[in-house]
Amino acid sequence: MRTALQVLEHFGIERFHLVGHSMGGLTALVLAYQFPNRVLSFVDIEGNIAPEDCFLSR
């Protein structure tokens, strides 16, 4: 998640639409939870919401 925040900061992006896919689903969910005032919308596409859901990605 730190990397995503650094990219947003680098490009000066304050508010954004957020899409999470696979393992990025959990990262996107945490980002949306921690910064709800910055997220315009949130979509989770086949996202792994918990680390134990990531068995294929391990």
PQR file with spaces between the fields and no chain letter, atoms N, CA, C, O and H, PARSE charges and radii, in Angstrom:
ATOM       1  N    MET     1       0.812   -1.172    0.000 -0.4000 1.5000
ATOM       2  CA   MET     1       0.000    0.000    0.000 -0.0000 2.0000
ATOM       3  C    MET     1       0.872    1.258    0.000  0.5500 1.7000
ATOM       4  O    MET     1       0.491    2.283   -0.565 -0.5500 1.4000
ATOM       5  N    ARG     2       2.011    1.175    0.620 -0.4000 1.5000
ATOM       6  CA   ARG     2       2.930    2.323    0.645 -0.0000 2.0000
ATOM       7  C    ARG     2       3.318    2.769   -0.760  0.5500 1.7000
ATOM       8  O    ARG     2       3.419    3.965   -1.036 -0.5500 1.4000
ATOM       9  H    ARG     2       2.320    0.342    1.079  0.4000 1.0000
ATOM      10  N    THR     3       3.530    1.810   -1.633 -0.4000 1.5000
ATOM      11  CA   THR     3       3.906    2.132   -3.011 -0.0000 2.0000
ATOM      12  C    THR     3       2.783    2.885   -3.706  0.5500 1.7000
ATOM      13  O    THR     3       3.036    3.867   -4.403 -0.5500 1.4000
ATOM      14  H    THR     3       3.447    0.839   -1.408  0.4000 1.0000
ATOM      15  N    ALA     4       1.551    2.441   -3.526 -0.4000 1.5000
ATOM      16  CA   ALA     4       0.406    3.128   -4.137 -0.0000 2.0000
ATOM      17  C    ALA     4       0.323    4.564   -3.636  0.5500 1.7000
ATOM      18  O    ALA     4       0.083    5.479   -4.424 -0.5500 1.4000
ATOM      19  H    ALA     4       1.345    1.643   -2.959  0.4000 1.0000
ATOM      20  N    LEU     5       0.515    4.769   -2.357 -0.4000 1.5000
ATOM      21  CA   LEU     5       0.475    6.123   -1.800 -0.0000 2.0000
ATOM      22  C    LEU     5       1.601    6.993   -2.349  0.5500 1.7000
ATOM      23  O    LEU     5       1.403    8.182   -2.601 -0.5500 1.4000
ATOM      24  H    LEU     5       0.710    4.026   -1.717  0.4000 1.0000
ATOM      25  N    GLN     6       2.774    6.406   -2.534 -0.4000 1.5000
ATOM      26  CA   GLN     6       3.901    7.156   -3.096 -0.0000 2.0000
ATOM      27  C    GLN     6       3.635    7.568   -4.539  0.5500 1.7000
ATOM      28  O    GLN     6       3.995    8.674   -4.943 -0.5500 1.4000
ATOM      29  H    GLN     6       2.934    5.441   -2.329  0.4000 1.0000
ATOM      30  N    VAL     7       3.010    6.692   -5.319 -0.4000 1.5000
ATOM      31  CA   VAL     7       2.676    7.023   -6.709 -0.0000 2.0000
ATOM      32  C    VAL     7       1.664    8.165   -6.742  0.5500 1.7000
ATOM      33  O    VAL     7       1.812    9.108   -7.519 -0.5500 1.4000
ATOM      34  H    VAL     7       2.718    5.794   -4.991  0.4000 1.0000
ATOM      35  N    LEU     8       0.639    8.079   -5.898 -0.4000 1.5000
ATOM      36  CA   LEU     8      -0.362    9.145   -5.839 -0.0000 2.0000
ATOM      37  C    LEU     8       0.277   10.478   -5.458  0.5500 1.7000
ATOM      38  O    LEU     8      -0.034   11.517   -6.041 -0.5500 1.4000
ATOM      39  H    LEU     8       0.520    7.313   -5.267  0.4000 1.0000
ATOM      40  N    GLU     9       1.166   10.437   -4.483 -0.4000 1.5000
ATOM      41  CA   GLU     9       1.849   11.650   -4.041 -0.0000 2.0000
ATOM      42  C    GLU     9       2.749   12.205   -5.149  0.5500 1.7000
ATOM      43  O    GLU     9       2.765   13.411   -5.397 -0.5500 1.4000
ATOM      44  H    GLU     9       1.419    9.593   -4.010  0.4000 1.0000
ATOM      45  N    HIS    10       3.490   11.323   -5.805 -0.4000 1.5000
ATOM      46  CA   HIS    10       4.409   11.744   -6.869 -0.0000 2.0000
ATOM      47  C    HIS    10       3.684   12.510   -7.978  0.5500 1.7000
ATOM      48  O    HIS    10       4.187   13.516   -8.478 -0.5500 1.4000
ATOM      49  H    HIS    10       3.477   10.344   -5.603  0.4000 1.0000
ATOM      50  N    PHE    11       2.498   12.024   -8.355 -0.4000 1.5000
ATOM      51  CA   PHE    11       1.744   12.646   -9.444 -0.0000 2.0000
ATOM      52  C    PHE    11       0.750   13.698   -8.950  0.5500 1.7000
ATOM      53  O    PHE    11       0.011   14.276   -9.747 -0.5500 1.4000
ATOM      54  H    PHE    11       2.089   11.207   -7.949  0.4000 1.0000
ATOM      55  N    GLY    12       0.733   13.945   -7.651 -0.4000 1.5000
ATOM      56  CA   GLY    12      -0.141   14.976   -7.096 -0.0000 2.0000
ATOM      57  C    GLY    12      -1.617   14.645   -7.176  0.5500 1.7000
ATOM      58  O    GLY    12      -2.452   15.538   -7.327 -0.5500 1.4000
ATOM      59  H    GLY    12       1.333   13.476   -7.004  0.4000 1.0000
ATOM      60  N    ILE    13      -1.941   13.377   -7.077 -0.4000 1.5000
ATOM      61  CA   ILE    13      -3.330   12.934   -7.170 -0.0000 2.0000
ATOM      62  C    ILE    13      -3.954   12.932   -5.776  0.5500 1.7000
ATOM      63  O    ILE    13      -3.525   12.190   -4.893 -0.5500 1.4000
ATOM      64  H    ILE    13      -1.263   12.652   -6.955  0.4000 1.0000
ATOM      65  N    GLU    14      -4.954   13.757   -5.595 -0.4000 1.5000
ATOM      66  CA   GLU    14      -5.606   13.881   -4.286 -0.0000 2.0000
ATOM      67  C    GLU    14      -6.813   12.955   -4.155  0.5500 1.7000
ATOM      68  O    GLU    14      -6.992   12.301   -3.128 -0.5500 1.4000
ATOM      69  H    GLU    14      -5.302   14.360   -6.312  0.4000 1.0000
ATOM      70  N    ARG    15      -7.644   12.902   -5.206 -0.4000 1.5000
ATOM      71  CA   ARG    15      -8.851   12.066   -5.185 -0.0000 2.0000
ATOM      72  C    ARG    15      -8.817   11.171   -6.412  0.5500 1.7000
ATOM      73  O    ARG    15      -8.324   11.576   -7.464 -0.5500 1.4000
ATOM      74  H    ARG    15      -7.499   13.433   -6.041  0.4000 1.0000
ATOM      75  N    PHE    16      -9.333    9.967   -6.284 -0.4000 1.5000
ATOM      76  CA   PHE    16      -9.183    8.997   -7.362 -0.0000 2.0000
ATOM      77  C    PHE    16     -10.244    7.917   -7.293  0.5500 1.7000
ATOM      78  O    PHE    16     -10.860    7.686   -6.252 -0.5500 1.4000
ATOM      79  H    PHE    16      -9.734    9.638   -5.429  0.4000 1.0000
ATOM      80  N    HIS    17     -10.443    7.259   -8.432 -0.4000 1.5000
ATOM      81  CA   HIS    17     -11.267    6.055   -8.521 -0.0000 2.0000
ATOM      82  C    HIS    17     -10.318    4.891   -8.276  0.5500 1.7000
ATOM      83  O    HIS    17      -9.180    4.904   -8.746 -0.5500 1.4000
ATOM      84  H    HIS    17      -9.942    7.446   -9.277  0.4000 1.0000
ATOM      85  N    LEU    18     -10.775    3.903   -7.553 -0.4000 1.5000
ATOM      86  CA   LEU    18      -9.903    2.813   -7.120 -0.0000 2.0000
ATOM      87  C    LEU    18     -10.451    1.475   -7.602  0.5500 1.7000
ATOM      88  O    LEU    18     -11.614    1.150   -7.364 -0.5500 1.4000
ATOM      89  H    LEU    18     -11.700    3.893   -7.172  0.4000 1.0000
ATOM      90  N    VAL    19      -9.600    0.697   -8.287 -0.4000 1.5000
ATOM      91  CA   VAL    19      -9.969   -0.632   -8.764 -0.0000 2.0000
ATOM      92  C    VAL    19      -8.928   -1.616   -8.250  0.5500 1.7000
ATOM      93  O    VAL    19      -7.728   -1.431   -8.452 -0.5500 1.4000
ATOM      94  H    VAL    19      -8.655    0.961   -8.481  0.4000 1.0000
ATOM      95  N    GLY    20      -9.403   -2.666   -7.582 -0.4000 1.5000
ATOM      96  CA   GLY    20      -8.503   -3.701   -7.092 -0.0000 2.0000
ATOM      97  C    GLY    20      -8.801   -5.026   -7.773  0.5500 1.7000
ATOM      98  O    GLY    20      -9.964   -5.379   -7.963 -0.5500 1.4000
ATOM      99  H    GLY    20     -10.378   -2.817   -7.418  0.4000 1.0000
ATOM     100  N    HIS    21      -7.767   -5.756   -8.140 -0.4000 1.5000
ATOM     101  CA   HIS    21      -7.932   -7.061   -8.778 -0.0000 2.0000
ATOM     102  C    HIS    21      -7.009   -8.069   -8.114  0.5500 1.7000
ATOM     103  O    HIS    21      -5.851   -7.763   -7.830 -0.5500 1.4000
ATOM     104  H    HIS    21      -6.821   -5.469   -7.985  0.4000 1.0000
ATOM     105  N    SER    22      -7.509   -9.250   -7.871 -0.4000 1.5000
ATOM     106  CA   SER    22      -6.744  -10.334   -7.283 -0.0000 2.0000
ATOM     107  C    SER    22      -6.137   -9.883   -5.949  0.5500 1.7000
ATOM     108  O    SER    22      -6.861   -9.395   -5.081 -0.5500 1.4000
ATOM     109  H    SER    22      -8.450   -9.498   -8.103  0.4000 1.0000
ATOM     110  N    MET    23      -4.829  -10.038   -5.777 -0.4000 1.5000
ATOM     111  CA   MET    23      -4.208   -9.633   -4.514 -0.0000 2.0000
ATOM     112  C    MET    23      -4.311   -8.124   -4.298  0.5500 1.7000
ATOM     113  O    MET    23      -4.276   -7.663   -3.157 -0.5500 1.4000
ATOM     114  H    MET    23      -4.241  -10.434   -6.482  0.4000 1.0000
ATOM     115  N    GLY    24      -4.435   -7.359   -5.362 -0.4000 1.5000
ATOM     116  CA   GLY    24      -4.615   -5.917   -5.248 -0.0000 2.0000
ATOM     117  C    GLY    24      -5.961   -5.548   -4.650  0.5500 1.7000
ATOM     118  O    GLY    24      -6.156   -4.408   -4.227 -0.5500 1.4000
ATOM     119  H    GLY    24      -4.463   -7.733   -6.289  0.4000 1.0000
ATOM     120  N    GLY    25      -6.897   -6.496   -4.607 -0.4000 1.5000
ATOM     121  CA   GLY    25      -8.199   -6.243   -4.001 -0.0000 2.0000
ATOM     122  C    GLY    25      -8.076   -5.913   -2.529  0.5500 1.7000
ATOM     123  O    GLY    25      -8.745   -5.003   -2.040 -0.5500 1.4000
ATOM     124  H    GLY    25      -6.738   -7.422   -4.950  0.4000 1.0000
ATOM     125  N    LEU    26      -7.233   -6.638   -1.817 -0.4000 1.5000
ATOM     126  CA   LEU    26      -7.013   -6.381   -0.394 -0.0000 2.0000
ATOM     127  C    LEU    26      -6.304   -5.043   -0.196  0.5500 1.7000
ATOM     128  O    LEU    26      -6.668   -4.277    0.697 -0.5500 1.4000
ATOM     129  H    LEU    26      -6.690   -7.377   -2.214  0.4000 1.0000
ATOM     130  N    THR    27      -5.312   -4.761   -1.004 -0.4000 1.5000
ATOM     131  CA   THR    27      -4.603   -3.483   -0.921 -0.0000 2.0000
ATOM     132  C    THR    27      -5.564   -2.328   -1.176  0.5500 1.7000
ATOM     133  O    THR    27      -5.559   -1.339   -0.443 -0.5500 1.4000
ATOM     134  H    THR    27      -5.017   -5.383   -1.729  0.4000 1.0000
ATOM     135  N    ALA    28      -6.384   -2.450   -2.210 -0.4000 1.5000
ATOM     136  CA   ALA    28      -7.348   -1.395   -2.534 -0.0000 2.0000
ATOM     137  C    ALA    28      -8.366   -1.210   -1.419  0.5500 1.7000
ATOM     138  O    ALA    28      -8.733   -0.081   -1.094 -0.5500 1.4000
ATOM     139  H    ALA    28      -6.388   -3.253   -2.805  0.4000 1.0000
ATOM     140  N    LEU    29      -8.821   -2.303   -0.836 -0.4000 1.5000
ATOM     141  CA   LEU    29      -9.790   -2.222    0.252 -0.0000 2.0000
ATOM     142  C    LEU    29      -9.207   -1.486    1.455  0.5500 1.7000
ATOM     143  O    LEU    29      -9.881   -0.644    2.048 -0.5500 1.4000
ATOM     144  H    LEU    29      -8.522   -3.220   -1.100  0.4000 1.0000
ATOM     145  N    VAL    30      -7.982   -1.788    1.818 -0.4000 1.5000
ATOM     146  CA   VAL    30      -7.325   -1.115    2.944 -0.0000 2.0000
ATOM     147  C    VAL    30      -7.115    0.362    2.619  0.5500 1.7000
ATOM     148  O    VAL    30      -7.321    1.221    3.477 -0.5500 1.4000
ATOM     149  H    VAL    30      -7.434   -2.473    1.337  0.4000 1.0000
ATOM     150  N    LEU    31      -6.712    0.658    1.401 -0.4000 1.5000
ATOM     151  CA   LEU    31      -6.517    2.048    0.984 -0.0000 2.0000
ATOM     152  C    LEU    31      -7.837    2.823    1.066  0.5500 1.7000
ATOM     153  O    LEU    31      -7.868    3.951    1.558 -0.5500 1.4000
ATOM     154  H    LEU    31      -6.544   -0.040    0.704  0.4000 1.0000
ATOM     155  N    ALA    32      -8.915    2.220    0.589 -0.4000 1.5000
ATOM     156  CA   ALA    32     -10.232    2.870    0.648 -0.0000 2.0000
ATOM     157  C    ALA    32     -10.689    3.065    2.085  0.5500 1.7000
ATOM     158  O    ALA    32     -11.306    4.079    2.410 -0.5500 1.4000
ATOM     159  H    ALA    32      -8.890    1.304    0.190  0.4000 1.0000
ATOM     160  N    TYR    33     -10.391    2.104    2.941 -0.4000 1.5000
ATOM     161  CA   TYR    33     -10.780    2.197    4.347 -0.0000 2.0000
ATOM     162  C    TYR    33     -10.005    3.310    5.067  0.5500 1.7000
ATOM     163  O    TYR    33     -10.575    4.056    5.864 -0.5500 1.4000
ATOM     164  H    TYR    33      -9.890    1.280    2.677  0.4000 1.0000
ATOM     165  N    GLN    34      -8.722    3.411    4.783 -0.4000 1.5000
ATOM     166  CA   GLN    34      -7.881    4.392    5.476 -0.0000 2.0000
ATOM     167  C    GLN    34      -8.038    5.809    4.935  0.5500 1.7000
ATOM     168  O    GLN    34      -7.780    6.776    5.653 -0.5500 1.4000
ATOM     169  H    GLN    34      -8.259    2.805    4.137  0.4000 1.0000
ATOM     170  N    PHE    35      -8.459    5.943    3.679 -0.4000 1.5000
ATOM     171  CA   PHE    35      -8.571    7.269    3.060 -0.0000 2.0000
ATOM     172  C    PHE    35      -9.914    7.433    2.355  0.5500 1.7000
ATOM     173  O    PHE    35      -9.940    7.707    1.156 -0.5500 1.4000
ATOM     174  H    PHE    35      -8.668    5.158    3.097  0.4000 1.0000
ATOM     175  N    PRO    36     -11.019    7.274    3.060 -0.5600 1.5000
ATOM     176  CA   PRO    36     -12.338    7.331    2.405  0.2800 2.0000
ATOM     177  C    PRO    36     -12.641    8.680    1.768  0.5500 1.7000
ATOM     178  O    PRO    36     -13.406    8.745    0.805 -0.5500 1.4000
ATOM     179  N    ASN    37     -12.063    9.750    2.279 -0.4000 1.5000
ATOM     180  CA   ASN    37     -12.317   11.072    1.721 -0.0000 2.0000
ATOM     181  C    ASN    37     -11.586   11.301    0.398  0.5500 1.7000
ATOM     182  O    ASN    37     -11.887   12.259   -0.313 -0.5500 1.4000
ATOM     183  H    ASN    37     -11.442    9.698    3.061  0.4000 1.0000
ATOM     184  N    ARG    38     -10.639   10.441    0.063 -0.4000 1.5000
ATOM     185  CA   ARG    38      -9.884   10.588   -1.191 -0.0000 2.0000
ATOM     186  C    ARG    38     -10.421    9.688   -2.295  0.5500 1.7000
ATOM     187  O    ARG    38     -10.178    9.949   -3.473 -0.5500 1.4000
ATOM     188  H    ARG    38     -10.395    9.662    0.641  0.4000 1.0000
ATOM     189  N    VAL    39     -11.144    8.636   -1.934 -0.4000 1.5000
ATOM     190  CA   VAL    39     -11.612    7.640   -2.898 -0.0000 2.0000
ATOM     191  C    VAL    39     -12.986    8.052   -3.446  0.5500 1.7000
ATOM     192  O    VAL    39     -13.960    8.145   -2.699 -0.5500 1.4000
ATOM     193  H    VAL    39     -11.341    8.424   -0.976  0.4000 1.0000
ATOM     194  N    LEU    40     -13.047    8.296   -4.750 -0.4000 1.5000
ATOM     195  CA   LEU    40     -14.295    8.675   -5.402 -0.0000 2.0000
ATOM     196  C    LEU    40     -15.197    7.469   -5.619  0.5500 1.7000
ATOM     197  O    LEU    40     -16.417    7.571   -5.487 -0.5500 1.4000
ATOM     198  H    LEU    40     -12.255    8.221   -5.357  0.4000 1.0000
ATOM     199  N    SER    41     -14.602    6.325   -5.952 -0.4000 1.5000
ATOM     200  CA   SER    41     -15.350    5.085   -6.120 -0.0000 2.0000
ATOM     201  C    SER    41     -14.392    3.918   -5.901  0.5500 1.7000
ATOM     202  O    SER    41     -13.174    4.068   -5.998 -0.5500 1.4000
ATOM     203  H    SER    41     -13.611    6.242   -6.059  0.4000 1.0000
ATOM     204  N    PHE    42     -14.968    2.753   -5.605 -0.4000 1.5000
ATOM     205  CA   PHE    42     -14.157    1.559   -5.338 -0.0000 2.0000
ATOM     206  C    PHE    42     -14.791    0.357   -6.018  0.5500 1.7000
ATOM     207  O    PHE    42     -15.978    0.089   -5.834 -0.5500 1.4000
ATOM     208  H    PHE    42     -15.957    2.632   -5.527  0.4000 1.0000
ATOM     209  N    VAL    43     -13.997   -0.371   -6.811 -0.4000 1.5000
ATOM     210  CA   VAL    43     -14.439   -1.587   -7.479 -0.0000 2.0000
ATOM     211  C    VAL    43     -13.442   -2.693   -7.146  0.5500 1.7000
ATOM     212  O    VAL    43     -12.230   -2.504   -7.248 -0.5500 1.4000
ATOM     213  H    VAL    43     -13.033   -0.153   -6.961  0.4000 1.0000
ATOM     214  N    ASP    44     -13.967   -3.843   -6.749 -0.4000 1.5000
ATOM     215  CA   ASP    44     -13.131   -5.003   -6.450 -0.0000 2.0000
ATOM     216  C    ASP    44     -13.469   -6.095   -7.458  0.5500 1.7000
ATOM     217  O    ASP    44     -14.580   -6.625   -7.446 -0.5500 1.4000
ATOM     218  H    ASP    44     -14.951   -3.997   -6.666  0.4000 1.0000
ATOM     219  N    ILE    45     -12.523   -6.435   -8.330 -0.4000 1.5000
ATOM     220  CA   ILE    45     -12.737   -7.429   -9.375 -0.0000 2.0000
ATOM     221  C    ILE    45     -12.015   -8.711   -8.988  0.5500 1.7000
ATOM     222  O    ILE    45     -10.786   -8.768   -9.009 -0.5500 1.4000
ATOM     223  H    ILE    45     -11.620   -6.004   -8.340  0.4000 1.0000
ATOM     224  N    GLU    46     -12.774   -9.729   -8.640 -0.4000 1.5000
ATOM     225  CA   GLU    46     -12.203  -11.011   -8.229 -0.0000 2.0000
ATOM     226  C    GLU    46     -11.084  -10.819   -7.216  0.5500 1.7000
ATOM     227  O    GLU    46     -10.053  -11.491   -7.273 -0.5500 1.4000
ATOM     228  H    GLU    46     -13.772   -9.683   -8.624  0.4000 1.0000
ATOM     229  N    GLY    47     -11.299   -9.905   -6.300 -0.4000 1.5000
ATOM     230  CA   GLY    47     -10.259   -9.581   -5.332 -0.0000 2.0000
ATOM     231  C    GLY    47     -10.163  -10.584   -4.202  0.5500 1.7000
ATOM     232  O    GLY    47     -11.172  -11.124   -3.747 -0.5500 1.4000
ATOM     233  H    GLY    47     -12.135   -9.360   -6.253  0.4000 1.0000
ATOM     234  N    ASN    48      -8.961  -10.823   -3.759 -0.4000 1.5000
ATOM     235  CA   ASN    48      -8.712  -11.630   -2.574 -0.0000 2.0000
ATOM     236  C    ASN    48      -8.794  -10.689   -1.378  0.5500 1.7000
ATOM     237  O    ASN    48      -7.909   -9.858   -1.170 -0.5500 1.4000
ATOM     238  H    ASN    48      -8.142  -10.384   -4.128  0.4000 1.0000
ATOM     239  N    ILE    49      -9.852  -10.823   -0.598 -0.4000 1.5000
ATOM     240  CA   ILE    49     -10.114   -9.894    0.494 -0.0000 2.0000
ATOM     241  C    ILE    49      -9.323  -10.255    1.749  0.5500 1.7000
ATOM     242  O    ILE    49      -9.107   -9.401    2.608 -0.5500 1.4000
ATOM     243  H    ILE    49     -10.571  -11.498   -0.766  0.4000 1.0000
ATOM     244  N    ALA    50      -8.899  -11.483    1.862 -0.4000 1.5000
ATOM     245  CA   ALA    50      -8.114  -11.913    3.018 -0.0000 2.0000
ATOM     246  C    ALA    50      -6.868  -12.644    2.518  0.5500 1.7000
ATOM     247  O    ALA    50      -6.918  -13.296    1.475 -0.5500 1.4000
ATOM     248  H    ALA    50      -9.074  -12.177    1.164  0.4000 1.0000
ATOM     249  N    PRO    51      -5.756  -12.548    3.242 -0.5600 1.5000
ATOM     250  CA   PRO    51      -4.517  -13.209    2.796  0.2800 2.0000
ATOM     251  C    PRO    51      -4.689  -14.705    2.530  0.5500 1.7000
ATOM     252  O    PRO    51      -4.048  -15.249    1.631 -0.5500 1.4000
ATOM     253  N    GLU    52      -5.544  -15.371    3.297 -0.4000 1.5000
ATOM     254  CA   GLU    52      -5.729  -16.814    3.090 -0.0000 2.0000
ATOM     255  C    GLU    52      -6.431  -17.120    1.765  0.5500 1.7000
ATOM     256  O    GLU    52      -6.415  -18.266    1.316 -0.5500 1.4000
ATOM     257  H    GLU    52      -6.065  -14.929    4.027  0.4000 1.0000
ATOM     258  N    ASP    53      -7.052  -16.107    1.127 -0.4000 1.5000
ATOM     259  CA   ASP    53      -7.667  -16.286   -0.182 -0.0000 2.0000
ATOM     260  C    ASP    53      -6.645  -16.301   -1.313  0.5500 1.7000
ATOM     261  O    ASP    53      -7.003  -16.592   -2.454 -0.5500 1.4000
ATOM     262  H    ASP    53      -7.064  -15.177    1.492  0.4000 1.0000
ATOM     263  N    CYS    54      -5.410  -16.001   -1.029 -0.4000 1.5000
ATOM     264  CA   CYS    54      -4.377  -15.818   -2.051 -0.0000 2.0000
ATOM     265  C    CYS    54      -3.588  -17.096   -2.319  0.5500 1.7000
ATOM     266  O    CYS    54      -2.398  -17.028   -2.630 -0.5500 1.4000
ATOM     267  H    CYS    54      -5.120  -15.764   -0.102  0.4000 1.0000
ATOM     268  N    PHE    55      -4.221  -18.250   -2.205 -0.4000 1.5000
ATOM     269  CA   PHE    55      -3.476  -19.496   -2.324 -0.0000 2.0000
ATOM     270  C    PHE    55      -2.835  -19.673   -3.697  0.5500 1.7000
ATOM     271  O    PHE    55      -1.761  -20.268   -3.788 -0.5500 1.4000
ATOM     272  H    PHE    55      -5.187  -18.305   -1.952  0.4000 1.0000
ATOM     273  N    LEU    56      -3.449  -19.184   -4.757 -0.4000 1.5000
ATOM     274  CA   LEU    56      -2.842  -19.311   -6.086 -0.0000 2.0000
ATOM     275  C    LEU    56      -1.700  -18.330   -6.281  0.5500 1.7000
ATOM     276  O    LEU    56      -0.834  -18.548   -7.128 -0.5500 1.4000
ATOM     277  H    LEU    56      -4.322  -18.701   -4.683  0.4000 1.0000
ATOM     278  N    SER    57      -1.687  -17.247   -5.505 -0.4000 1.5000
ATOM     279  CA   SER    57      -0.672  -16.224   -5.670 -0.0000 2.0000
ATOM     280  C    SER    57       0.563  -16.464   -4.799  0.5500 1.7000
ATOM     281  O    SER    57       1.570  -15.769   -4.940 -0.5500 1.4000
ATOM     282  H    SER    57      -2.391  -17.069   -4.817  0.4000 1.0000
ATOM     283  N    ARG    58       0.487  -17.425   -3.920 -0.4000 1.5000
ATOM     284  CA   ARG    58       1.600  -17.668   -2.997 -0.0000 2.0000
ATOM     285  C    ARG    58       2.788  -18.232   -3.681  0.5500 1.7000
ATOM     286  O    ARG    58       3.805  -18.491   -3.038 -0.5500 1.4000
ATOM     287  H    ARG    58      -0.331  -17.989   -3.805  0.4000 1.0000
